Amino acid sequence: MHAIRNAAMFCLAVLFLIPSGCSKPRPDGMPELVQCTVVLKYSDGKPAEGVTVVLNSDSPALLKWPSAGVTDSSGKAKIVTYGQYPGAPEGEFKVVLKKIEIVGETNSDDGSEGQKEPIEYYSLVGTDFTKPETTPLTLTVGKKSVSETFDIGEEKRELVDRFVPGASL
């Protein structure tokens, strides 16, 4: 159940980072941002596409400036802060990765209850990369632009949670 809650919280965080489409002035107190690019490759050299990359810091001063990006078809994520400001603040970061596949449906197409299938949540990156406490990936953002390439091992599909609709907890 914790994985479902963590996935939901992560989705909310990502939605917060999505640009609203209108240009707003920089928030008060926002530090200078440094151009930052993260490239993810599997051990066979294939780019890791569609992976959310979140920079996580232990520094309370940096926690208020969420920085993240999503990898494109070449495995490259351009990091933005608050979903619209290019770059990341200077600091030391743990690099957390998320790519989730959800399998299963709760209702039939005709709107009736029908047979309820289990809903399964799969991590498509190694689960050690999905939490700040366990990710081995770190990134230092200094005064100059940074571009870092990480090998994230083999492609994965690990079951992280299973929910059966109607089942008691």
PyMOL CGO cylinders between C-alpha atoms (Angstrom):
from pymol import cmd
from pymol.cgo import CYLINDER

trace = [
    CYLINDER, 0.00, 0.00, 0.00, 2.94, 2.30, 0.69, 0.3, 1, 1, 1, 1, 1, 1,
    CYLINDER, 2.94, 2.30, 0.69, 3.97, 2.03, -2.95, 0.3, 1, 1, 1, 1, 1, 1,
    CYLINDER, 3.97, 2.03, -2.95, 0.52, 3.20, -4.08, 0.3, 1, 1, 1, 1, 1, 1,
    CYLINDER, 0.52, 3.20, -4.08, 0.67, 6.16, -1.71, 0.3, 1, 1, 1, 1, 1, 1,
    CYLINDER, 0.67, 6.16, -1.71, 4.26, 6.93, -2.79, 0.3, 1, 1, 1, 1, 1, 1,
    CYLINDER, 4.26, 6.93, -2.79, 3.25, 6.70, -6.46, 0.3, 1, 1, 1, 1, 1, 1,
    CYLINDER, 3.25, 6.70, -6.46, 0.30, 9.01, -5.84, 0.3, 1, 1, 1, 1, 1, 1,
    CYLINDER, 0.30, 9.01, -5.84, 2.46, 11.54, -3.99, 0.3, 1, 1, 1, 1, 1, 1,
    CYLINDER, 2.46, 11.54, -3.99, 5.07, 11.37, -6.74, 0.3, 1, 1, 1, 1, 1, 1,
    CYLINDER, 5.07, 11.37, -6.74, 2.41, 11.96, -9.42, 0.3, 1, 1, 1, 1, 1, 1,
    CYLINDER, 2.41, 11.96, -9.42, 1.17, 15.00, -7.52, 0.3, 1, 1, 1, 1, 1, 1,
    CYLINDER, 1.17, 15.00, -7.52, 4.73, 16.32, -7.31, 0.3, 1, 1, 1, 1, 1, 1,
    CYLINDER, 4.73, 16.32, -7.31, 5.22, 15.84, -11.05, 0.3, 1, 1, 1, 1, 1, 1,
    CYLINDER, 5.22, 15.84, -11.05, 1.91, 17.59, -11.79, 0.3, 1, 1, 1, 1, 1, 1,
    CYLINDER, 1.91, 17.59, -11.79, 3.14, 20.49, -9.66, 0.3, 1, 1, 1, 1, 1, 1,
    CYLINDER, 3.14, 20.49, -9.66, 6.22, 20.66, -11.87, 0.3, 1, 1, 1, 1, 1, 1,
    CYLINDER, 6.22, 20.66, -11.87, 4.28, 20.76, -15.16, 0.3, 1, 1, 1, 1, 1, 1,
    CYLINDER, 4.28, 20.76, -15.16, 4.33, 24.27, -16.60, 0.3, 1, 1, 1, 1, 1, 1,
    CYLINDER, 4.33, 24.27, -16.60, 1.06, 26.14, -16.44, 0.3, 1, 1, 1, 1, 1, 1,
    CYLINDER, 1.06, 26.14, -16.44, 1.51, 27.63, -19.91, 0.3, 1, 1, 1, 1, 1, 1,
    CYLINDER, 1.51, 27.63, -19.91, 1.83, 31.22, -18.80, 0.3, 1, 1, 1, 1, 1, 1,
    CYLINDER, 1.83, 31.22, -18.80, 5.02, 33.02, -17.99, 0.3, 1, 1, 1, 1, 1, 1,
    CYLINDER, 5.02, 33.02, -17.99, 5.27, 34.18, -14.41, 0.3, 1, 1, 1, 1, 1, 1,
    CYLINDER, 5.27, 34.18, -14.41, 7.97, 36.19, -12.70, 0.3, 1, 1, 1, 1, 1, 1,
    CYLINDER, 7.97, 36.19, -12.70, 10.51, 34.22, -10.74, 0.3, 1, 1, 1, 1, 1, 1,
    CYLINDER, 10.51, 34.22, -10.74, 9.42, 33.55, -7.16, 0.3, 1, 1, 1, 1, 1, 1,
    CYLINDER, 9.42, 33.55, -7.16, 10.94, 35.71, -4.43, 0.3, 1, 1, 1, 1, 1, 1,
    CYLINDER, 10.94, 35.71, -4.43, 14.10, 34.19, -3.04, 0.3, 1, 1, 1, 1, 1, 1,
    CYLINDER, 14.10, 34.19, -3.04, 14.65, 31.77, -5.91, 0.3, 1, 1, 1, 1, 1, 1,
    CYLINDER, 14.65, 31.77, -5.91, 18.39, 31.16, -6.22, 0.3, 1, 1, 1, 1, 1, 1,
    CYLINDER, 18.39, 31.16, -6.22, 20.22, 31.49, -9.50, 0.3, 1, 1, 1, 1, 1, 1,
    CYLINDER, 20.22, 31.49, -9.50, 19.67, 28.40, -11.61, 0.3, 1, 1, 1, 1, 1, 1,
    CYLINDER, 19.67, 28.40, -11.61, 22.39, 26.54, -13.48, 0.3, 1, 1, 1, 1, 1, 1,
    CYLINDER, 22.39, 26.54, -13.48, 21.73, 24.74, -16.77, 0.3, 1, 1, 1, 1, 1, 1,
    CYLINDER, 21.73, 24.74, -16.77, 21.54, 21.06, -15.93, 0.3, 1, 1, 1, 1, 1, 1,
    CYLINDER, 21.54, 21.06, -15.93, 21.10, 17.99, -18.14, 0.3, 1, 1, 1, 1, 1, 1,
    CYLINDER, 21.10, 17.99, -18.14, 20.92, 14.36, -17.08, 0.3, 1, 1, 1, 1, 1, 1,
    CYLINDER, 20.92, 14.36, -17.08, 21.31, 11.54, -19.60, 0.3, 1, 1, 1, 1, 1, 1,
    CYLINDER, 21.31, 11.54, -19.60, 20.21, 8.01, -18.72, 0.3, 1, 1, 1, 1, 1, 1,
    CYLINDER, 20.21, 8.01, -18.72, 21.45, 4.94, -20.55, 0.3, 1, 1, 1, 1, 1, 1,
    CYLINDER, 21.45, 4.94, -20.55, 20.87, 1.25, -19.98, 0.3, 1, 1, 1, 1, 1, 1,
    CYLINDER, 20.87, 1.25, -19.98, 23.93, -0.97, -19.68, 0.3, 1, 1, 1, 1, 1, 1,
    CYLINDER, 23.93, -0.97, -19.68, 23.55, -1.99, -23.35, 0.3, 1, 1, 1, 1, 1, 1,
    CYLINDER, 23.55, -1.99, -23.35, 23.87, 1.71, -24.34, 0.3, 1, 1, 1, 1, 1, 1,
    CYLINDER, 23.87, 1.71, -24.34, 20.17, 2.12, -25.22, 0.3, 1, 1, 1, 1, 1, 1,
    CYLINDER, 20.17, 2.12, -25.22, 18.70, 5.46, -24.03, 0.3, 1, 1, 1, 1, 1, 1,
    CYLINDER, 18.70, 5.46, -24.03, 16.21, 5.29, -21.16, 0.3, 1, 1, 1, 1, 1, 1,
    CYLINDER, 16.21, 5.29, -21.16, 13.16, 7.15, -22.51, 0.3, 1, 1, 1, 1, 1, 1,
    CYLINDER, 13.16, 7.15, -22.51, 10.24, 8.47, -20.45, 0.3, 1, 1, 1, 1, 1, 1,
    CYLINDER, 10.24, 8.47, -20.45, 11.97, 8.35, -17.07, 0.3, 1, 1, 1, 1, 1, 1,
    CYLINDER, 11.97, 8.35, -17.07, 11.18, 11.11, -14.58, 0.3, 1, 1, 1, 1, 1, 1,
    CYLINDER, 11.18, 11.11, -14.58, 14.40, 12.47, -13.04, 0.3, 1, 1, 1, 1, 1, 1,
    CYLINDER, 14.40, 12.47, -13.04, 14.03, 14.25, -9.69, 0.3, 1, 1, 1, 1, 1, 1,
    CYLINDER, 14.03, 14.25, -9.69, 16.89, 16.06, -7.94, 0.3, 1, 1, 1, 1, 1, 1,
    CYLINDER, 16.89, 16.06, -7.94, 16.50, 15.47, -4.21, 0.3, 1, 1, 1, 1, 1, 1,
    CYLINDER, 16.50, 15.47, -4.21, 18.49, 17.41, -1.61, 0.3, 1, 1, 1, 1, 1, 1,
    CYLINDER, 18.49, 17.41, -1.61, 18.91, 17.06, 2.14, 0.3, 1, 1, 1, 1, 1, 1,
    CYLINDER, 18.91, 17.06, 2.14, 19.37, 20.83, 2.36, 0.3, 1, 1, 1, 1, 1, 1,
    CYLINDER, 19.37, 20.83, 2.36, 16.28, 22.58, 3.78, 0.3, 1, 1, 1, 1, 1, 1,
    CYLINDER, 16.28, 22.58, 3.78, 17.14, 25.64, 1.68, 0.3, 1, 1, 1, 1, 1, 1,
    CYLINDER, 17.14, 25.64, 1.68, 16.86, 23.59, -1.53, 0.3, 1, 1, 1, 1, 1, 1,
    CYLINDER, 16.86, 23.59, -1.53, 13.70, 21.66, -0.64, 0.3, 1, 1, 1, 1, 1, 1,
    CYLINDER, 13.70, 21.66, -0.64, 11.52, 24.60, -1.62, 0.3, 1, 1, 1, 1, 1, 1,
    CYLINDER, 11.52, 24.60, -1.62, 12.93, 24.63, -5.17, 0.3, 1, 1, 1, 1, 1, 1,
    CYLINDER, 12.93, 24.63, -5.17, 11.80, 21.30, -6.74, 0.3, 1, 1, 1, 1, 1, 1,
    CYLINDER, 11.80, 21.30, -6.74, 13.85, 20.44, -9.81, 0.3, 1, 1, 1, 1, 1, 1,
    CYLINDER, 13.85, 20.44, -9.81, 13.05, 17.64, -12.24, 0.3, 1, 1, 1, 1, 1, 1,
    CYLINDER, 13.05, 17.64, -12.24, 12.79, 16.59, -15.87, 0.3, 1, 1, 1, 1, 1, 1,
    CYLINDER, 12.79, 16.59, -15.87, 11.68, 13.71, -18.08, 0.3, 1, 1, 1, 1, 1, 1,
    CYLINDER, 11.68, 13.71, -18.08, 13.99, 11.90, -20.47, 0.3, 1, 1, 1, 1, 1, 1,
    CYLINDER, 13.99, 11.90, -20.47, 13.33, 12.15, -24.18, 0.3, 1, 1, 1, 1, 1, 1,
    CYLINDER, 13.33, 12.15, -24.18, 13.98, 9.52, -26.87, 0.3, 1, 1, 1, 1, 1, 1,
    CYLINDER, 13.98, 9.52, -26.87, 17.74, 10.10, -26.54, 0.3, 1, 1, 1, 1, 1, 1,
    CYLINDER, 17.74, 10.10, -26.54, 17.64, 9.55, -22.77, 0.3, 1, 1, 1, 1, 1, 1,
    CYLINDER, 17.64, 9.55, -22.77, 18.22, 13.25, -22.07, 0.3, 1, 1, 1, 1, 1, 1,
    CYLINDER, 18.22, 13.25, -22.07, 16.32, 15.21, -19.40, 0.3, 1, 1, 1, 1, 1, 1,
    CYLINDER, 16.32, 15.21, -19.40, 16.65, 18.97, -19.24, 0.3, 1, 1, 1, 1, 1, 1,
    CYLINDER, 16.65, 18.97, -19.24, 16.16, 19.86, -15.60, 0.3, 1, 1, 1, 1, 1, 1,
    CYLINDER, 16.16, 19.86, -15.60, 13.73, 22.64, -14.75, 0.3, 1, 1, 1, 1, 1, 1,
    CYLINDER, 13.73, 22.64, -14.75, 12.75, 24.16, -11.43, 0.3, 1, 1, 1, 1, 1, 1,
    CYLINDER, 12.75, 24.16, -11.43, 9.09, 24.65, -10.60, 0.3, 1, 1, 1, 1, 1, 1,
    CYLINDER, 9.09, 24.65, -10.60, 8.30, 23.13, -13.99, 0.3, 1, 1, 1, 1, 1, 1,
    CYLINDER, 8.30, 23.13, -13.99, 9.12, 26.28, -15.92, 0.3, 1, 1, 1, 1, 1, 1,
    CYLINDER, 9.12, 26.28, -15.92, 12.48, 27.75, -14.95, 0.3, 1, 1, 1, 1, 1, 1,
    CYLINDER, 12.48, 27.75, -14.95, 15.36, 26.12, -16.83, 0.3, 1, 1, 1, 1, 1, 1,
    CYLINDER, 15.36, 26.12, -16.83, 18.10, 24.74, -14.61, 0.3, 1, 1, 1, 1, 1, 1,
    CYLINDER, 18.10, 24.74, -14.61, 18.62, 23.75, -11.00, 0.3, 1, 1, 1, 1, 1, 1,
    CYLINDER, 18.62, 23.75, -11.00, 20.02, 25.59, -7.97, 0.3, 1, 1, 1, 1, 1, 1,
    CYLINDER, 20.02, 25.59, -7.97, 23.59, 24.95, -6.89, 0.3, 1, 1, 1, 1, 1, 1,
    CYLINDER, 23.59, 24.95, -6.89, 23.95, 22.06, -4.49, 0.3, 1, 1, 1, 1, 1, 1,
    CYLINDER, 23.95, 22.06, -4.49, 24.44, 18.37, -3.87, 0.3, 1, 1, 1, 1, 1, 1,
    CYLINDER, 24.44, 18.37, -3.87, 21.60, 16.12, -5.01, 0.3, 1, 1, 1, 1, 1, 1,
    CYLINDER, 21.60, 16.12, -5.01, 20.53, 12.52, -4.96, 0.3, 1, 1, 1, 1, 1, 1,
    CYLINDER, 20.53, 12.52, -4.96, 19.11, 11.62, -8.37, 0.3, 1, 1, 1, 1, 1, 1,
    CYLINDER, 19.11, 11.62, -8.37, 15.81, 9.76, -8.02, 0.3, 1, 1, 1, 1, 1, 1,
    CYLINDER, 15.81, 9.76, -8.02, 14.24, 8.01, -11.01, 0.3, 1, 1, 1, 1, 1, 1,
    CYLINDER, 14.24, 8.01, -11.01, 10.64, 6.98, -11.64, 0.3, 1, 1, 1, 1, 1, 1,
    CYLINDER, 10.64, 6.98, -11.64, 8.93, 5.19, -14.49, 0.3, 1, 1, 1, 1, 1, 1,
    CYLINDER, 8.93, 5.19, -14.49, 5.77, 3.31, -13.58, 0.3, 1, 1, 1, 1, 1, 1,
    CYLINDER, 5.77, 3.31, -13.58, 3.55, 1.00, -15.61, 0.3, 1, 1, 1, 1, 1, 1,
    CYLINDER, 3.55, 1.00, -15.61, 0.04, 0.33, -14.29, 0.3, 1, 1, 1, 1, 1, 1,
    CYLINDER, 0.04, 0.33, -14.29, -1.65, -2.88, -15.44, 0.3, 1, 1, 1, 1, 1, 1,
    CYLINDER, -1.65, -2.88, -15.44, -5.27, -3.85, -14.84, 0.3, 1, 1, 1, 1, 1, 1,
    CYLINDER, -5.27, -3.85, -14.84, -8.74, -2.34, -14.87, 0.3, 1, 1, 1, 1, 1, 1,
    CYLINDER, -8.74, -2.34, -14.87, -11.48, -2.09, -12.26, 0.3, 1, 1, 1, 1, 1, 1,
    CYLINDER, -11.48, -2.09, -12.26, -14.59, -1.92, -14.47, 0.3, 1, 1, 1, 1, 1, 1,
    CYLINDER, -14.59, -1.92, -14.47, -15.81, -3.35, -17.74, 0.3, 1, 1, 1, 1, 1, 1,
    CYLINDER, -15.81, -3.35, -17.74, -16.21, -1.09, -20.79, 0.3, 1, 1, 1, 1, 1, 1,
    CYLINDER, -16.21, -1.09, -20.79, -20.01, -0.98, -20.51, 0.3, 1, 1, 1, 1, 1, 1,
    CYLINDER, -20.01, -0.98, -20.51, -19.91, 0.71, -17.11, 0.3, 1, 1, 1, 1, 1, 1,
    CYLINDER, -19.91, 0.71, -17.11, -21.13, -2.32, -15.16, 0.3, 1, 1, 1, 1, 1, 1,
    CYLINDER, -21.13, -2.32, -15.16, -19.04, -3.66, -12.35, 0.3, 1, 1, 1, 1, 1, 1,
    CYLINDER, -19.04, -3.66, -12.35, -17.99, -6.77, -14.23, 0.3, 1, 1, 1, 1, 1, 1,
    CYLINDER, -17.99, -6.77, -14.23, -15.06, -8.84, -13.10, 0.3, 1, 1, 1, 1, 1, 1,
    CYLINDER, -15.06, -8.84, -13.10, -12.59, -6.87, -11.04, 0.3, 1, 1, 1, 1, 1, 1,
    CYLINDER, -12.59, -6.87, -11.04, -9.00, -7.54, -12.01, 0.3, 1, 1, 1, 1, 1, 1,
    CYLINDER, -9.00, -7.54, -12.01, -6.04, -6.84, -9.77, 0.3, 1, 1, 1, 1, 1, 1,
    CYLINDER, -6.04, -6.84, -9.77, -4.21, -3.61, -10.51, 0.3, 1, 1, 1, 1, 1, 1,
    CYLINDER, -4.21, -3.61, -10.51, -0.45, -4.03, -10.59, 0.3, 1, 1, 1, 1, 1, 1,
    CYLINDER, -0.45, -4.03, -10.59, 2.20, -1.32, -10.41, 0.3, 1, 1, 1, 1, 1, 1,
    CYLINDER, 2.20, -1.32, -10.41, 5.55, -2.02, -12.07, 0.3, 1, 1, 1, 1, 1, 1,
    CYLINDER, 5.55, -2.02, -12.07, 8.72, 0.00, -11.78, 0.3, 1, 1, 1, 1, 1, 1,
    CYLINDER, 8.72, 0.00, -11.78, 10.47, 0.18, -15.15, 0.3, 1, 1, 1, 1, 1, 1,
    CYLINDER, 10.47, 0.18, -15.15, 13.73, 1.29, -13.54, 0.3, 1, 1, 1, 1, 1, 1,
    CYLINDER, 13.73, 1.29, -13.54, 15.56, -0.56, -10.80, 0.3, 1, 1, 1, 1, 1, 1,
    CYLINDER, 15.56, -0.56, -10.80, 13.77, 0.04, -7.50, 0.3, 1, 1, 1, 1, 1, 1,
    CYLINDER, 13.77, 0.04, -7.50, 17.05, 1.09, -5.87, 0.3, 1, 1, 1, 1, 1, 1,
    CYLINDER, 17.05, 1.09, -5.87, 16.87, 4.26, -8.01, 0.3, 1, 1, 1, 1, 1, 1,
    CYLINDER, 16.87, 4.26, -8.01, 13.35, 5.18, -6.86, 0.3, 1, 1, 1, 1, 1, 1,
    CYLINDER, 13.35, 5.18, -6.86, 14.08, 6.51, -3.36, 0.3, 1, 1, 1, 1, 1, 1,
    CYLINDER, 14.08, 6.51, -3.36, 16.55, 9.12, -2.10, 0.3, 1, 1, 1, 1, 1, 1,
    CYLINDER, 16.55, 9.12, -2.10, 17.67, 6.69, 0.63, 0.3, 1, 1, 1, 1, 1, 1,
    CYLINDER, 17.67, 6.69, 0.63, 18.69, 3.98, -1.84, 0.3, 1, 1, 1, 1, 1, 1,
    CYLINDER, 18.69, 3.98, -1.84, 19.67, 5.64, -5.11, 0.3, 1, 1, 1, 1, 1, 1,
    CYLINDER, 19.67, 5.64, -5.11, 23.39, 5.39, -5.85, 0.3, 1, 1, 1, 1, 1, 1,
    CYLINDER, 23.39, 5.39, -5.85, 23.17, 8.35, -8.23, 0.3, 1, 1, 1, 1, 1, 1,
    CYLINDER, 23.17, 8.35, -8.23, 24.41, 11.75, -7.11, 0.3, 1, 1, 1, 1, 1, 1,
    CYLINDER, 24.41, 11.75, -7.11, 24.80, 15.06, -8.91, 0.3, 1, 1, 1, 1, 1, 1,
    CYLINDER, 24.80, 15.06, -8.91, 26.71, 18.17, -7.94, 0.3, 1, 1, 1, 1, 1, 1,
    CYLINDER, 26.71, 18.17, -7.94, 25.43, 21.38, -9.48, 0.3, 1, 1, 1, 1, 1, 1,
    CYLINDER, 25.43, 21.38, -9.48, 28.03, 24.14, -9.34, 0.3, 1, 1, 1, 1, 1, 1,
    CYLINDER, 28.03, 24.14, -9.34, 28.29, 27.58, -10.87, 0.3, 1, 1, 1, 1, 1, 1,
    CYLINDER, 28.29, 27.58, -10.87, 28.75, 26.26, -14.44, 0.3, 1, 1, 1, 1, 1, 1,
    CYLINDER, 28.75, 26.26, -14.44, 26.34, 24.19, -16.51, 0.3, 1, 1, 1, 1, 1, 1,
    CYLINDER, 26.34, 24.19, -16.51, 26.43, 20.49, -15.83, 0.3, 1, 1, 1, 1, 1, 1,
    CYLINDER, 26.43, 20.49, -15.83, 25.64, 17.48, -17.99, 0.3, 1, 1, 1, 1, 1, 1,
    CYLINDER, 25.64, 17.48, -17.99, 25.95, 14.05, -16.42, 0.3, 1, 1, 1, 1, 1, 1,
    CYLINDER, 25.95, 14.05, -16.42, 25.40, 10.63, -17.97, 0.3, 1, 1, 1, 1, 1, 1,
    CYLINDER, 25.40, 10.63, -17.97, 24.35, 7.73, -15.76, 0.3, 1, 1, 1, 1, 1, 1,
    CYLINDER, 24.35, 7.73, -15.76, 24.30, 3.99, -16.52, 0.3, 1, 1, 1, 1, 1, 1,
    CYLINDER, 24.30, 3.99, -16.52, 21.15, 2.65, -14.87, 0.3, 1, 1, 1, 1, 1, 1,
    CYLINDER, 21.15, 2.65, -14.87, 21.83, -1.03, -15.53, 0.3, 1, 1, 1, 1, 1, 1,
    CYLINDER, 21.83, -1.03, -15.53, 19.55, -3.36, -17.43, 0.3, 1, 1, 1, 1, 1, 1,
    CYLINDER, 19.55, -3.36, -17.43, 15.97, -2.55, -18.39, 0.3, 1, 1, 1, 1, 1, 1,
    CYLINDER, 15.97, -2.55, -18.39, 13.64, -3.62, -15.58, 0.3, 1, 1, 1, 1, 1, 1,
    CYLINDER, 13.64, -3.62, -15.58, 10.02, -4.46, -14.93, 0.3, 1, 1, 1, 1, 1, 1,
    CYLINDER, 10.02, -4.46, -14.93, 9.65, -5.06, -11.21, 0.3, 1, 1, 1, 1, 1, 1,
    CYLINDER, 9.65, -5.06, -11.21, 6.29, -5.50, -9.48, 0.3, 1, 1, 1, 1, 1, 1,
    CYLINDER, 6.29, -5.50, -9.48, 6.17, -2.91, -6.69, 0.3, 1, 1, 1, 1, 1, 1,
    CYLINDER, 6.17, -2.91, -6.69, 2.54, -3.16, -5.60, 0.3, 1, 1, 1, 1, 1, 1,
    CYLINDER, 2.54, -3.16, -5.60, -0.69, -5.04, -6.29, 0.3, 1, 1, 1, 1, 1, 1,
    CYLINDER, -0.69, -5.04, -6.29, -4.20, -3.88, -5.47, 0.3, 1, 1, 1, 1, 1, 1,
    CYLINDER, -4.20, -3.88, -5.47, -7.28, -6.07, -5.72, 0.3, 1, 1, 1, 1, 1, 1,
    CYLINDER, -7.28, -6.07, -5.72, -10.47, -3.95, -5.97, 0.3, 1, 1, 1, 1, 1, 1,
    CYLINDER, -10.47, -3.95, -5.97, -13.03, -4.97, -3.40, 0.3, 1, 1, 1, 1, 1, 1,
    CYLINDER, -13.03, -4.97, -3.40, -10.54, -6.92, -1.31, 0.3, 1, 1, 1, 1, 1, 1,
    CYLINDER, -10.54, -6.92, -1.31, -10.46, -6.02, 2.37, 0.3, 1, 1, 1, 1, 1, 1,
    CYLINDER, -10.46, -6.02, 2.37, -7.28, -4.56, 3.72, 0.3, 1, 1, 1, 1, 1, 1,
]
cmd.load_cgo(trace, "trace")
